[in-house]
C-alpha cells in the first residue's frame, strides 16, 4: 500500500523544507509504504506503542490512533494493546493514551 503524505510540506514546508521532505517522502512514502515482513496493521500498533511509551499524546498520536481505526483495528484490540503497554510504559501513559482513543473512536 502506497501512502501519500503531505502533512510535512503543508505544516513545515516553508520553514523546514528538508524535514518536511524526509517526513513525507521517506518516513511515510517509503518506510510506512513497505509491504514486507511487517504489515501496516503491525506498524500502526508498534507506532502507538512507542508513542505511548514516550508519553507523546499530541496530534501525531491522534493521527496514528485514527489510522488504527481506519485500518480495522477494533476498540477491543487497541484497548488490549494499551493495557499491556501501560504495565511497561507507566499507568499514567495508559490513561493519557485512552483519552485520545476515546476521542477518536467516539466513546464518551
C-alpha positions, 0 to 999 in steps of 0.5 A: 500500500502506497501512502501519500503524505503531505502533512510535512510540506503543508505544516513545515514546508516553508520553514523546514523544507528538508524535514518536511521532505524526509517526513513525507517522502521517506518516513511515510512514502517509503518506510510506512509504504513497505509491504514486507515482513511487517504489515501496516496493521503491525506498524500502526500498533508498534507506532502507538506503542512507542508513542505511548511509551514516550508519553507523546499524546499530541496530534501525531498520536491522534493521527496514528490512533485514527489510522488504527481505526481506519485500518480495522483495528477494533476498540477491543484490540487497541484497548488490549494493546494499551493495557499491556503497554501501560504495565511497561510504559507507566499507568499514567501513559495508559490513561493519557493514551485512552483519552485520545482513543476515546476521542477518536473512536467516539466513546464518551 
